[in-house]
Amino acid sequence: MSTESALETVRGLPVHVVRKPIKNLHVGVYPPDGRVRVAAPEGLSADAVRVAVVRKLGWIRRQQARFREQARESRRDFVSGETHYYLGRRYLLRVVEAPARPRVRIAGRYLELTCRSGATREKRAEILEGWYREQLKQFIPALVAAWQPKLGVEVADWRVRRMKTKWASCNPATRRLWFNSELAKKPKSAAEYLVVHELLHLLHRRHDAPFMALLDEHLPKWRSIRIQLGQLPLTRDWWPED
């Protein structure tokens, strides 16, 4: 749990510093505009935090440039004719108003969204978001089941939600994985990469050499998959930080 937060400026760079009961400092750069956030141990001095940020300035600038260059989806109003994605493929949305249970289905090149007459933009968005969440829940179990014995690990639980700034996360203490419902829009290879990535955090909490070696061994193409994921359009309404 965070205990204190502050906005610092390091060489002209705004940095949000969050104090936590952790052992190691972590610097993160988040979409859509490259906001910098530092999770720092509670007892670490402000000078030590600044030094850590200065050491990573080159990396921070590269990440910010990548986010600036990444394509953005245009605003979605959830009306017929809009483009929406599922598993990396582009579909046209077809809205059908009917006195029936709300649903979404794939019909050729269309994502057909059935809703009540007069449903608001927010309601149509909610229906489609729920469908994405359920689709992800259908194929994540097979990926987790396939990779657990290969890696020699076992999760206690996994869940799907619309996450803030992350594609996935792992809590080694509870052995629980979280997956962002937005992954349903991306190629299935991206979901597999993230399943392997998060399962490996049950063996190695940090992205250290042993972690990378295992990732290279079990998923040699992970770098190209990660690059592809980073090149896909960002959702316009990206999530704010907690």
VEXKENU-155305 format. One line per field, with one value per residue (C-alpha): x, y, z; residue number from 1; residue in three letters. Coordinates in pm, 1 decimal. Layout:
c1	(X ...) $
c2	(Y ...) $
c3	(Z ...) $
pos	(NUM ...) $
code	(ala ...) $
REM end
This chain:
c1	(0.0 130.3 203.4 306.2 319.6 476.5 548.2 918.9 1107.7 1432.6 1627.0 1302.4 1123.8 806.0 826.9 550.8 711.8 511.2 648.5 581.7 695.0 922.6 1292.5 1383.4 1313.2 1121.0 1099.3 807.3 706.1 337.3 116.5 -24.4 216.0 511.8 425.5 708.2 627.2 876.2 786.2 1044.0 1113.7 979.0 1321.8 1503.7 1613.6 1485.2 1842.1 1875.7 1549.5 1671.5 2002.5 1815.5 1598.6 1900.8 2073.6 1771.2 1705.7 1818.1 1585.0 1300.4 1337.4 1337.2 1018.2 849.5 946.2 800.7 467.9 458.5 510.9 260.8 -68.3 -385.4 -731.8 -981.2 -1270.7 -1522.9 -1894.5 -2002.9 -2216.9 -2250.9 -1960.5 -1688.3 -1373.9 -1310.5 -1052.1 -1064.3 -753.5 -564.7 -821.2 -1023.1 -1402.1 -1681.5 -1928.9 -2293.2 -2537.7 -2872.9 -3146.1 -3388.6 -3599.3 -3359.3 -3081.0 -2769.6 -2498.3 -2204.8 -2121.7 -1888.2 -2073.0 -1823.3 -1638.4 -1874.0 -1891.5 -2265.4 -2375.7 -2737.6 -2879.9 -3206.4 -3344.1 -3201.6 -2906.1 -2650.5 -2290.3 -2183.1 -2419.6 -2302.5 -1941.4 -2022.9 -2174.2 -1871.5 -1626.4 -1809.7 -1784.1 -1410.3 -1368.3 -1558.1 -1364.7 -1037.2 -1165.4 -1230.9 -878.7 -659.3 -728.2 -585.2 -270.2 -220.4 -284.5 -38.8 244.6 228.0 381.4 638.4 764.6 713.6 481.9 119.0 -102.5 -364.0 -592.1 -609.3 -853.7 -942.4 -1015.7 -960.9 -625.6 -450.7 -140.9 -46.9 -121.5 -83.4 54.6 155.5 138.6 393.8 275.6 -80.4 20.3 -251.4 -230.7 -427.3 -484.3 -605.8 -934.9 -787.9 -574.1 -877.7 -821.1 -460.3 -318.9 -341.1 38.7 43.9 -171.9 53.5 364.6 208.6 96.5 454.7 597.7 374.9 414.3 791.7 748.9 648.7 1009.4 1185.3 1022.7 1259.8 1354.8 1699.9 1932.0 1776.7 1429.6 1537.8 1720.2 1402.0 1198.1 1448.8 1445.4 1070.1 953.3 1242.0 1027.4 906.9 1094.5 927.2 587.8 652.3 757.2 439.7 229.2 399.9 329.7 -43.7 -271.3 -330.9 -687.7 -786.4 -922.8 -609.9 -625.3 -510.8 -292.0 -448.4) $
c2	(0.0 346.3 568.8 898.1 1053.5 1370.0 1539.0 1607.8 1772.6 1608.9 1805.0 1957.1 1621.5 1588.0 1270.7 1131.6 960.1 707.4 574.7 207.2 -63.0 -221.9 -304.6 -181.6 136.3 104.3 363.3 334.2 529.6 506.3 573.7 767.5 1060.3 902.3 1002.4 903.7 731.9 611.3 357.0 411.0 241.6 445.4 506.8 606.9 970.3 1218.0 1264.7 890.9 892.6 1181.5 1006.0 691.9 893.5 1077.7 744.7 631.1 958.0 815.5 517.5 741.6 972.1 675.3 538.2 877.6 912.4 567.7 664.3 992.3 805.0 528.7 547.6 636.1 506.7 778.1 838.6 556.5 637.6 272.4 331.4 129.0 161.8 218.1 6.3 -215.9 -488.8 -846.3 -1068.8 -825.4 -827.1 -525.4 -547.0 -304.8 -247.1 -309.2 -189.0 -367.8 -221.2 -488.9 -583.9 -865.7 -945.2 -734.2 -932.4 -915.0 -1167.3 -1195.3 -1201.1 -1216.7 -885.9 -735.0 -717.0 -714.6 -544.7 -594.4 -345.0 -189.0 99.3 428.1 271.4 538.9 543.8 443.2 146.0 25.4 63.0 -137.7 -421.0 -441.8 -420.3 -705.4 -913.2 -851.2 -955.0 -1280.3 -1363.7 -1324.6 -1547.7 -1818.9 -1852.8 -1748.9 -2075.3 -2292.1 -2078.0 -2088.4 -2464.4 -2527.2 -2317.6 -2403.2 -2754.0 -2628.5 -2369.2 -2578.8 -2328.7 -2317.8 -2014.6 -1993.3 -1770.1 -1547.4 -1272.3 -1026.4 -659.4 -326.2 -241.8 89.3 128.8 -241.6 -531.0 -783.3 -822.2 -1088.3 -1097.5 -1363.5 -1357.4 -1460.6 -1635.1 -1441.9 -1310.9 -1022.3 -965.9 -648.2 -698.5 -482.9 -785.0 -930.7 -669.0 -775.2 -1081.1 -1399.6 -1423.7 -1113.5 -1287.8 -1594.2 -1380.1 -1208.9 -1539.5 -1671.5 -1342.0 -1328.8 -1699.2 -1652.1 -1385.6 -1669.4 -1786.6 -1450.3 -1131.3 -902.6 -881.4 -1011.0 -1227.8 -1561.6 -1427.2 -1316.7 -1646.0 -1842.5 -1612.9 -1661.5 -2037.5 -2087.0 -1808.7 -1712.9 -1469.7 -1273.6 -958.4 -934.2 -997.7 -723.0 -483.6 -567.7 -505.7 -169.1 -69.9 -139.1 165.1 278.4 302.6 668.4 661.0 516.9 452.9 700.8 591.2 490.3) $
c3	(0.0 -92.4 205.4 44.9 -299.8 -438.3 -767.9 -819.3 -1104.8 -1214.1 -1476.9 -1600.8 -1605.6 -1393.9 -1186.1 -966.2 -666.6 -465.9 -137.2 -69.0 176.1 -85.5 -102.5 -450.9 -644.7 -972.8 -1250.6 -1492.0 -1802.9 -1886.7 -2187.9 -2351.2 -2303.0 -2123.1 -1767.7 -1528.6 -1201.2 -941.0 -676.0 -400.6 -64.8 225.0 376.2 57.0 50.2 -207.4 -333.8 -395.2 -591.9 -807.6 -874.3 -982.9 -1222.5 -1367.3 -1435.8 -1635.5 -1819.7 -2154.7 -2122.4 -2003.1 -2303.9 -2544.0 -2388.1 -2406.8 -2772.0 -2843.3 -2687.7 -2882.6 -3207.8 -3133.1 -3321.6 -3132.2 -3197.0 -3282.1 -3043.9 -3048.2 -3028.6 -3069.5 -3375.6 -3694.1 -3934.9 -3675.4 -3677.8 -3376.8 -3317.6 -3194.0 -3170.3 -3390.5 -3671.5 -3777.2 -3779.5 -3861.3 -3583.2 -3665.4 -3401.3 -3395.3 -3177.7 -3063.3 -2759.3 -2683.0 -2442.6 -2517.8 -2691.4 -2930.6 -3199.9 -3496.6 -3827.5 -4110.8 -4115.3 -3859.7 -3482.5 -3433.5 -3113.0 -3011.7 -2762.7 -2655.6 -2859.5 -2740.7 -2555.2 -2470.4 -2592.2 -2242.1 -2240.7 -2582.6 -2466.9 -2154.4 -2359.9 -2589.2 -2298.2 -2125.4 -2441.4 -2470.4 -2108.6 -2162.7 -2479.7 -2294.4 -2015.2 -2272.4 -2409.7 -2115.5 -1921.1 -2199.1 -2216.0 -1838.8 -1828.9 -2112.7 -1971.1 -1600.4 -1637.6 -1888.3 -1642.1 -1328.9 -1161.9 -1055.9 -1003.5 -732.3 -936.5 -1242.0 -1331.2 -1605.1 -1557.6 -1726.1 -1577.2 -1537.4 -1760.0 -1760.8 -1992.5 -1711.8 -1360.7 -1111.1 -733.1 -632.6 -269.8 -358.3 -684.8 -863.6 -1220.5 -1368.4 -1740.5 -1905.2 -2092.2 -2373.1 -2464.7 -2640.3 -2910.4 -2970.2 -3150.5 -2943.5 -2945.9 -2723.3 -2462.8 -2472.7 -2425.2 -2124.0 -1972.3 -1994.5 -1870.1 -1562.5 -1481.5 -1480.7 -1213.1 -981.9 -1019.3 -1045.5 -923.5 -1110.6 -1477.5 -1395.9 -1603.5 -1492.9 -1576.7 -1925.1 -1984.6 -1912.7 -2135.2 -2417.4 -2364.3 -2362.4 -2592.6 -2825.6 -3027.4 -2725.2 -2822.8 -3162.9 -2999.6 -2746.0 -3023.8 -3216.0 -2906.7 -2860.2 -3220.5 -3210.0 -3170.2 -2813.6 -2696.5 -2697.2 -2345.0 -2181.9 -1811.4 -1549.0 -1260.1 -930.3) $
pos	(1 2 3 4 5 6 7 8 9 10 11 12 13 14 15 16 17 18 19 20 21 22 23 24 25 26 27 28 29 30 31 32 33 34 35 36 37 38 39 40 41 42 43 44 45 46 47 48 49 50 51 52 53 54 55 56 57 58 59 60 61 62 63 64 65 66 67 68 69 70 71 72 73 74 75 76 77 78 79 80 81 82 83 84 85 86 87 88 89 90 91 92 93 94 95 96 97 98 99 100 101 102 103 104 105 106 107 108 109 110 111 112 113 114 115 116 117 118 119 120 121 122 123 124 125 126 127 128 129 130 131 132 133 134 135 136 137 138 139 140 141 142 143 144 145 146 147 148 149 150 151 152 153 154 155 156 157 158 159 160 161 162 163 164 165 166 167 168 169 170 171 172 173 174 175 176 177 178 179 180 181 182 183 184 185 186 187 188 189 190 191 192 193 194 195 196 197 198 199 200 201 202 203 204 205 206 207 208 209 210 211 212 213 214 215 216 217 218 219 220 221 222 223 224 225 226 227 228 229 230 231 232 233 234 235 236 237 238 239 240 241 242) $
code	(met ser thr glu ser ala leu glu thr val arg gly leu pro val his val val arg lys pro ile lys asn leu his val gly val tyr pro pro asp gly arg val arg val ala ala pro glu gly leu ser ala asp ala val arg val ala val val arg lys leu gly trp ile arg arg gln gln ala arg phe arg glu gln ala arg glu ser arg arg asp phe val ser gly glu thr his tyr tyr leu gly arg arg tyr leu leu arg val val glu ala pro ala arg pro arg val arg ile ala gly arg tyr leu glu leu thr cys arg ser gly ala thr arg glu lys arg ala glu ile leu glu gly trp tyr arg glu gln leu lys gln phe ile pro ala leu val ala ala trp gln pro lys leu gly val glu val ala asp trp arg val arg arg met lys thr lys trp ala ser cys asn pro ala thr arg arg leu trp phe asn ser glu leu ala lys lys pro lys ser ala ala glu tyr leu val val his glu leu leu his leu leu his arg arg his asp ala pro phe met ala leu leu asp glu his leu pro lys trp arg ser ile arg ile gln leu gly gln leu pro leu thr arg asp trp trp pro glu asp) $
REM end
